[in-house]
Amino acid sequence: MPGAGEVHRNPFGELGLPISDSDLRETAYELFVGACRSSGSKPLTYIPQSEKREEKGLVLQRSLTTEAAGKVKAVLGLKSKSKKKGSERENVEGSERKGKRSVGEVMRNQMRVSEQVDSRVRKVLLRIAAGQLGRRFEALVLPLELLQHFRPSDFTSQVECEAWQKRNLKILELGLLLHPHVPMSKSDPSAQRLKQMIRGFLDKPTWKTNESMEVLRTVVMSCAGRSFGGSPSSECHWADGYPLNLRLYQMLLEACFDINDETSIIEEVDEVLELIKKTWVVLALNQRLHNICFLWVLFHCYIESGETENDLLIAASNLITEVEREPESAMDLEYSKILIEILSVILGWAEKRLLTYHETFHSGNLEFMQSAASLGISAAKILAQYSSLENRKKRKEVDVARGRVETYIRSSVRSAFAQRMEKISLIKRSSNKQQSNIPVLSILAQEVTELAINEKETYSVVLKRWHPLAAGLAVATLHQCYGNELEQFVSSISELTPDAVQVLITADKLEKHLVNIAVEDSVDSDDGGKAIIKEMRPYEAEIMIATLVKSWIKTRLDVVKEWVDRNLQQETWNAQANKEHIAPSAIEVLRTVEETMEAFFLLPIPIQPDLVADLVTGFDRCLQHYIKKAKSGCGTRNSYLPSMPALTRCSTGSKFFKKKEKFQSRKPQVGSPTVGDTFGIPQLCVRINTMQRVRAGVDYLEKKIITCTKNSGLADLNYPNGSGMKMDLTSSACLEGLQQLCEATALKVIFHELSHVLWDSLYVGEVSSSRIDPVLQELEKYLEIIATTVHDRVRTRVITEVMKASFDGFLLVLLAGGPSRAFSLQGHAMILEDFKLLCDLFWSNGDGLPTDLIDKLSVTVKRVLPLLQLDTESLIQQFRQLTLENYGPSGKSGLPLPPTSVQWDPTEPNTLLRVLCHRNDKVASNFLKKTYGLPKKL
């Protein structure tokens, strides 16, 4: 039977002498019948066998029916049960006897006493009564009287007679020598004599004689008549020593359980118990001892029956409540010792189930759990009370029930968690890869969720009676158990993996679920559940996810940056690489950024604004880095403009070098550009297109980021107008890069690629012999390259920059062309015509730049050109006036040398000075020599 082996010891203690339960039961029955005969106004009546057949029943002084039963059952919470169909008793006794069953007959059947034995007992008791008229039953030593008055004819055989004698001799030894009510020294003469006699009688079946019985009576009465005060007692103590009295009483109490259905208490239990209590005077028992004995019998019967009848456990639970109410002052040493033994056994049994209640109980047997918990907790409370008494300490106000339940919850929850963990591990080890995609902790989280729900809906309903925060305590324990596993998992991960994300998100959901249960369970508590919630140390899964995501972002951005550097090192800026004339590196970089962005939003994580901002900032810096690298080395304005030659004056009537000679000696005449031809015009055009492509790509990425962010559930961003989603650094770098590259391209075309026809040739010698046609021819080629290579969205901007550079170059030739150039008033018309041709090239019959743009940017040239047709005296007069106005008089000549102009202008002294320097007449030359001492040549 389940559980029967667990309760193997009898808490009443061992008797110390081999004697069977059947012998004890027969002795208890004799005691019961004797006590009932001697009490009340009328004795129990014996009906001969012949009369019994006619009467069809053994009748007491009062008749009983099953309708009288119910008082004890009601107190103990036992339900009345109908007789089992076809039971042995119904078959034997018949339906006619149901209404006439006597307590005596019930007791005989329950104690397994045959009618023959019952008849013998009653006959002997009649003989005893006849010989002991007027003596109270408790003044008799029943085993001695039985030995005195039995006759061999009372037995069917000699063997039966000898067994009966031996049993009564053993009872005498147990009650008077081994477990006497009043302790007796082993050296006591009476005790030694009694022991010798019993040993001799046991070895000699025919010992009984009148003489031997007289001696035996004398010795027995000497031992049984002792009292604690030392004076002879009117009562005989032969069955009132512990534990014999309790073992005999146990046999009587066990008769309350139906022999045909050990899980049922007989209907006549009230009347039977009333009669059983008549033995108290002999057994030295009282209500308190009765309660703990009956408690043990109920509990033991429940165990022996296979733990199938919860009514018995309920009864034991109700009875232990009565025991718990006993005042401490009424508790003597023997009672305490027995009670502690019984409760220790009960508590051990209960706690074995309650410490792992998930294994023992389920929704179908919660009544069993309720009873077991009630029984175990009551036992623990009483034991705690006795422990404080034994230690003679003032008992602190401790809620024993709450403490025990807390222990049960923590123990069982941890055990259930460990079992679920082991179960998952076994499944994972035995399953194939296709079935093992889900991480162990994710599966475990689901199991824990189920445990928590089951705990709340099933077990906490029962345990809340003793612990108001039962569900909260359980989920807090589950939270801790899962947290320990999660902590080990987190310590083993260094990067964001699908498993890590899944586990952390699952852990976050689990934690919120457990906390919700704890909060709901703590609504009515004194502290609002703060203690329980404080115990649940946060998993911080969201923080861990954010940390891993930031690490993931950093790793991916490092890859993007590395990709940028590697691709830029391999980039050739070849215009033929693709139809769009865009650097392949830019396409790859933008693709990598987009793929990284898509991978980020595909992460199964709750997207946070700060994480998106980190990602966007990283992209912004990577693309800004690309832009800076892409435009680096393309040169600046100063790196392309030729060095400004020193001021000189023209020599009147001098013959200048021919154009052919001038082509061969460019270097001494002009300052060469400081930048070599590292980047060709087509390559610069590709860079410009790339800048434009990156700028457009950034716009596209910004929109896509905003869309993805909203799709992820972050519709209400914490950034005004999505400003946190903008890549402002890259946008600014693109605008700056475009400006720098367009300007560099224009300067390179005019001052580097066209230097041989512009700076080295235009108007060298005489104007008429070195007009602008070669410049226009070369310039048109480069404009064609630009027009066919540069993206249409920035093409006009590049050509505009080329036009501005050509205008600057044209003015530079006129105003800072060095001593190889000299202009007369007659050359003004040709120069004006050449400038018009230059403007027409950019206008291109209406297919080029718009007229208003050309006019706007040619204002400076058009304002300077009239100076070339102004007579020298007027020119000198204007120069003198402007210089004095701007700088005041200085030196012997009274005119300071104005600094080089930042911007050419007809009202600016340096511009007028340079026109004079290139004026081919004597007046200008003499003025410059007299005023500033300028040389005629470098």
Residue pairs with C-beta under 8 A, 6 or more apart in sequence:
1 303
1 304
1 305
1 306
1 307
2 306
2 307
3 303
3 306
3 307
3 349
4 303
4 304
4 306
6 303
6 348
6 349
6 352
7 299
7 300
7 303
7 345
7 349
9 345
10 243
10 247
11 296
11 338
11 341
11 342
11 344
11 345
12 242
12 243
12 246
12 247
12 250
12 296
12 338
12 341
13 242
13 243
13 341
14 243
15 174
15 178
15 179
15 243
15 244
15 247
16 174
16 178
16 179
17 170
17 173
17 174
17 178
19 167
19 170
19 174
21 251
22 112
23 167
23 170
24 247
24 248
24 251
25 111
25 112
25 251
26 111
26 113
26 117
26 167
27 143
27 167
27 168
27 171
27 248
27 251
28 111
28 248
28 249
28 251
28 252
28 279
29 107
29 108
29 111
29 113
29 121
29 251
30 121
30 125
30 142
30 146
31 142
31 239
31 248
31 252
31 279
31 282
31 283
32 107
32 111
32 252
32 275
32 276
32 278
32 279
33 44
33 104
33 118
33 121
33 122
33 125
34 125
34 128
34 137
34 140
34 142
35 137
35 275
35 278
35 279
35 281
35 282
36 43
36 44
36 104
36 275
36 278
37 43
37 44
37 125
37 129
37 137
38 129
38 136
38 137
39 137
39 278
40 61
41 61
42 61
43 129
44 60
44 61
44 104
44 122
45 59
45 60
45 61
46 119
46 122
46 123
46 126
47 55
47 58
47 59
48 119
49 115
49 119
52 58
52 115
56 96
56 97
56 100
57 97
57 100
57 101
57 102
57 105
58 102
58 104
58 105
58 108
59 100
59 102
59 104
60 102
60 103
60 104
63 100
63 102
64 101
64 102
64 103
64 106
64 268
64 271
65 98
65 99
65 100
65 101
66 98
66 101
66 267
66 268
68 268
68 270
68 271
69 80
69 266
69 267
69 268
69 269
69 270
69 271
70 80
70 270
71 270
72 78
72 265
72 269
72 270
72 273
73 79
73 80
73 265
73 269
73 270
75 318
76 298
76 314
76 315
76 318
76 319
77 311
77 314
77 315
77 317
77 318
78 265
78 311
78 312
78 314
78 315
79 311
80 267
81 261
81 264
83 89
83 90
84 260
84 261
87 260
87 261
88 260
89 109
89 260
93 101
101 268
103 268
103 271
103 272
103 275
106 266
106 268
106 272
107 255
107 272
107 275
108 115
108 118
109 259
110 255
110 256
110 257
110 258
110 259
110 266
110 272
111 251
111 252
111 255
112 259
113 121
116 156
120 150
120 154
120 155
123 154
124 146
124 149
124 150
124 154
127 149
128 140
128 145
128 146
128 148
128 149
131 149
132 140
132 145
137 281
137 282
138 235
138 236
138 281
138 282
139 234
139 235
139 236
140 236
141 172
141 220
141 221
141 224
141 236
141 238
142 238
142 239
142 282
143 168
143 169
143 171
143 172
143 175
143 238
144 168
144 172
144 216
144 217
144 220
144 221
144 238
146 168
147 165
147 168
147 169
147 208
147 213
147 216
148 213
148 217
150 161
150 164
150 165
152 158
152 161
154 161
155 161
155 164
158 205
162 205
165 201
165 205
165 208
166 202
169 198
169 201
169 202
170 198
171 238
171 239
172 194
172 198
172 220
172 238
173 194
173 195
173 198
174 244
175 224
175 237
175 238
175 239
175 240
175 241
175 244
176 184
176 191
176 194
176 220
176 223
176 224
176 238
177 184
177 191
177 194
177 195
177 198
177 223
178 244
179 241
179 242
179 243
179 244
180 223
180 226
180 237
180 241
181 237
181 240
181 241
181 284
182 226
182 227
182 228
182 237
184 190
184 191
184 223
184 226
185 191
186 192
190 219
190 222
190 223
191 223
193 219
194 219
194 220
194 223
197 212
197 215
197 216
197 219
200 207
201 207
201 208
201 212
201 216
220 238
221 236
224 236
224 237
224 238
225 232
225 233
225 236
225 237
226 232
226 233
226 237
227 233
237 284
239 245
239 248
239 282
239 283
240 282
240 283
240 284
242 334
242 338
243 338
245 283
245 284
245 285
246 289
246 293
246 338
248 279
248 283
249 276
249 279
249 283
249 285
249 289
249 290
249 293
250 293
250 296
250 297
252 276
252 279
253 276
253 293
253 294
253 297
254 297
254 301
255 272
255 276
256 265
256 266
256 269
256 272
256 273
256 297
257 263
257 264
257 265
257 266
257 301
258 264
258 265
258 266
262 301
262 304
262 305
263 301
263 302
263 305
263 308
263 309
263 311
263 312
264 309
265 315
266 272
277 290
279 285
280 286
280 290
285 293
288 323
288 326
288 330
288 331
288 335
289 335
289 338
291 319
291 322
291 323
291 326
292 323
292 335
292 338
292 339
292 342
294 319
295 316
295 319
295 320
295 323
295 342
295 346
296 342
298 312
298 315
298 316
298 319
299 312
299 313
299 316
299 342
299 345
299 346
299 349
299 375
301 312
302 309
302 312
302 313
302 316
303 349
305 312
307 313
307 368
310 365
310 367
310 368
310 371
313 368
313 371
313 372
313 375
314 367
314 371
316 346
316 371
316 375
317 371
317 374
317 375
317 378
320 343
320 346
320 374
320 375
320 378
320 379
320 382
321 374
321 378
323 339
323 378
323 382
324 378
324 381
324 382
328 385
328 389
331 339
331 386
331 389
336 386
336 389
339 382
339 386
340 383
340 386
343 379
343 382
343 383
344 379
344 383
346 375
346 376
346 379
347 376
347 379
347 380
347 383
349 376
350 372
350 373
350 375
350 376
350 379
351 376
351 408
353 360
353 361
353 372
354 360
354 372
354 373
354 376
354 408
354 412
355 407
355 408
355 411
355 412
355 415
356 411
356 412
356 415
356 416
357 369
357 408
357 412
357 459
358 412
358 413
358 415
358 416
358 419
358 451
358 459
359 412
359 415
359 416
359 419
360 369
360 372
361 368
361 369
361 372
361 459
362 458
363 458
366 458
366 461
366 462
369 459
369 462
370 462
370 465
373 405
373 408
373 462
373 463
373 465
373 466
376 404
377 400
377 401
377 404
377 405
377 466
380 400
380 401
380 404
381 400
381 401
384 395
384 398
384 400
385 395
388 394
388 395
401 466
401 467
402 466
402 467
404 466
405 463
405 466
405 467
405 470
406 467
406 473
408 463
409 463
409 467
409 470
409 473
409 474
409 477
410 473
410 477
413 451
413 455
413 474
413 477
413 478
413 481
414 477
414 481
416 451
417 448
417 451
417 478
417 481
417 482
418 481
420 444
420 447
420 448
420 451
421 444
421 485
423 447
424 440
424 443
424 444
424 447
425 440
428 436
428 440
438 502
439 499
439 502
439 503
441 482
441 485
441 486
441 489
441 503
441 506
441 507
442 502
442 503
442 506
444 482
444 485
445 482
445 503
445 506
445 507
445 509
445 510
446 506
448 478
448 481
448 482
448 510
448 514
449 510
449 513
451 478
452 474
452 475
452 478
452 513
452 514
452 517
455 471
455 474
455 475
455 478
456 471
456 474
456 475
456 517
456 521
459 470
459 474
460 470
460 471
460 474
460 521
463 470
464 470
464 471
467 473
468 524
468 525
469 521
469 522
469 525
469 529
469 532
470 521
471 517
471 518
471 520
471 521
472 517
472 518
472 519
472 521
472 522
472 529
472 532
473 532
475 514
475 515
475 517
475 518
475 521
475 536
476 514
476 518
476 532
476 535
476 536
478 514
479 511
479 514
479 515
479 536
480 535
480 536
480 537
482 507
482 510
483 537
483 539
486 503
486 507
486 539
486 541
489 503
490 504
490 544
493 500
493 548
494 551
495 548
495 551
495 552
495 555
496 548
496 549
496 551
496 552
496 603
498 604
500 548
501 545
501 548
501 603
501 604
501 605
502 604
504 541
504 544
504 545
504 548
505 541
505 545
505 604
505 605
505 606
507 539
507 541
508 539
508 541
508 542
508 545
511 536
511 538
511 539
511 541
514 536
515 533
515 536
518 529
518 532
518 533
518 536
519 529
519 533
521 529
521 532
522 528
522 529
522 532
522 533
523 529
542 606
545 605
545 606
546 608
546 610
546 611
549 600
549 603
549 605
549 611
550 611
550 614
552 600
552 603
553 600
553 611
553 614
553 615
553 618
554 618
556 596
556 599
556 600
556 618
557 596
557 618
557 619
557 621
557 622
559 592
559 596
560 589
560 592
560 593
560 596
560 618
560 619
560 622
561 622
561 625
563 588
563 589
563 592
564 585
564 589
564 622
564 625
564 626
564 629
565 629
567 584
567 585
567 588
567 589
568 585
568 626
568 629
568 630
570 585
571 583
571 584
571 585
572 683
573 583
573 679
573 683
573 686
573 687
573 690
574 683
574 686
575 581
575 682
575 683
575 685
575 686
575 789
577 583
577 584
577 686
578 584
578 587
580 689
580 693
580 791
581 685
581 686
581 689
581 789
581 790
581 791
582 686
582 689
582 690
582 693
583 630
583 686
583 687
583 689
583 690
585 626
585 690
586 626
586 630
586 690
586 693
586 694
586 697
587 693
589 622
589 623
589 626
589 694
590 693
590 694
590 697
590 701
593 619
593 622
593 623
593 697
593 701
594 701
594 704
596 615
596 619
597 615
597 619
597 701
597 704
597 705
597 708
598 708
600 615
601 607
601 708
601 709
601 711
601 712
606 713
607 709
607 712
607 713
607 714
608 714
609 709
609 714
609 717
609 718
609 719
609 724
612 705
612 709
612 714
612 724
612 725
613 719
613 724
613 725
615 705
616 705
616 724
616 725
616 726
616 727
619 701
619 727
619 730
620 727
620 728
620 729
620 730
621 729
623 694
623 698
623 727
623 729
623 730
623 733
624 729
624 730
624 733
626 694
627 691
627 694
627 730
627 733
627 734
627 737
628 733
628 737
630 687
630 690
630 691
630 737
631 687
631 691
631 737
631 740
631 741
633 678
633 679
634 679
634 684
634 687
634 740
634 741
634 744
635 675
635 679
635 744
635 747
635 748
636 740
636 744
637 743
637 744
637 747
639 673
639 674
639 675
640 673
640 675
640 744
640 747
640 748
640 751
640 752
641 673
641 747
641 751
641 812
642 670
642 671
642 672
642 673
642 751
642 755
642 759
642 812
643 670
643 671
644 671
644 816
644 900
645 669
645 670
645 671
645 816
645 817
645 818
645 819
645 938
646 938
647 913
647 914
647 917
647 928
647 932
647 934
648 818
648 819
648 917
648 934
648 935
648 936
648 937
648 938
649 916
649 917
649 924
649 925
649 928
649 929
649 934
649 935
649 936
650 819
650 822
650 917
650 918
650 919
650 920
650 921
650 924
650 925
650 936
651 925
651 936
651 937
652 920
652 921
652 922
652 925
654 822
654 936
656 764
656 765
656 766
656 820
656 822
657 665
657 764
657 765
657 820
658 765
659 761
659 764
659 765
659 769
659 770
662 669
662 760
662 761
662 764
662 765
662 820
663 756
663 760
663 761
666 755
666 756
666 759
666 760
668 938
669 760
669 764
669 818
669 820
670 755
670 759
670 760
670 818
672 755
673 751
673 752
673 755
675 748
675 752
677 752
679 687
679 748
681 745
681 748
681 749
681 753
681 782
681 785
681 786
682 785
682 789
684 741
684 744
684 745
684 748
685 745
685 785
685 786
685 789
685 790
685 798
686 789
687 741
688 738
688 741
688 742
688 745
688 790
688 791
688 794
688 798
689 789
689 790
689 791
689 794
691 734
691 737
691 738
691 741
691 794
692 734
692 738
692 791
692 793
692 794
693 791
694 730
694 734
695 730
695 731
695 734
695 735
695 738
698 727
698 730
698 731
698 734
701 727
702 722
702 725
702 726
702 727
705 725
706 722
706 725
709 717
709 725
717 724
717 725
718 724
719 725
738 794
738 797
742 794
742 797
742 798
742 801
743 801
743 805
745 786
745 798
745 801
745 802
746 798
746 801
746 802
746 803
746 804
746 805
746 806
747 805
749 779
749 782
749 786
749 802
749 805
750 758
750 779
750 802
750 805
750 806
750 808
750 809
751 758
751 759
751 805
751 809
753 778
753 782
754 775
754 778
754 779
754 782
754 809
757 774
757 775
757 777
757 778
758 775
758 809
758 813
759 809
759 812
759 813
759 817
761 770
761 774
761 775
762 770
762 771
762 772
762 774
762 775
762 810
762 813
762 817
763 770
763 813
763 814
763 817
763 821
763 823
763 827
763 831
764 770
764 817
764 820
764 821
765 820
766 827
767 823
767 827
767 830
767 831
768 827
768 830
771 830
771 834
772 834
772 835
772 837
772 838
773 837
775 838
776 837
776 838
776 841
779 802
779 806
779 841
780 841
782 802
783 799
783 802
783 841
783 842
786 795
786 798
786 799
786 802
787 795
787 799
790 798
796 849
799 842
799 848
799 849
800 849
800 853
800 857
802 842
803 842
803 849
803 854
803 857
804 857
806 838
806 842
807 838
807 857
807 858
807 860
807 861
810 835
810 838
810 861
811 860
811 861
811 864
811 904
813 821
814 821
814 823
814 831
814 864
814 868
814 918
815 864
815 904
815 911
815 914
815 915
815 918
816 914
817 918
818 938
819 936
819 937
819 938
821 918
822 918
822 919
822 920
823 831
823 868
823 918
823 919
823 920
824 919
824 920
824 921
825 868
825 869
825 871
827 868
828 865
828 868
828 869
831 865
831 868
832 865
835 858
835 861
835 862
835 865
839 854
839 858
841 848
842 848
842 849
842 854
843 849
843 851
843 854
860 903
860 904
860 905
863 905
863 906
864 904
864 905
864 906
864 911
866 906
867 875
867 906
867 911
867 912
867 915
868 915
870 878
870 915
872 916
872 919
872 921
872 923
872 924
872 927
873 923
875 912
875 915
875 916
875 919
875 924
876 916
876 923
876 924
876 927
878 912
879 909
879 912
879 913
879 916
880 895
882 907
882 908
882 909
882 912
883 895
883 896
883 898
883 909
884 894
884 895
886 898
886 909
887 896
887 898
887 909
888 896
889 895
889 896
890 896
893 930
893 931
893 932
895 931
895 932
897 913
897 932
898 908
898 909
898 910
898 913
899 910
900 910
901 908
901 910
901 911
904 911
905 911
906 912
916 924
916 927
916 928
917 924
917 928
917 934
919 925
925 936
928 934
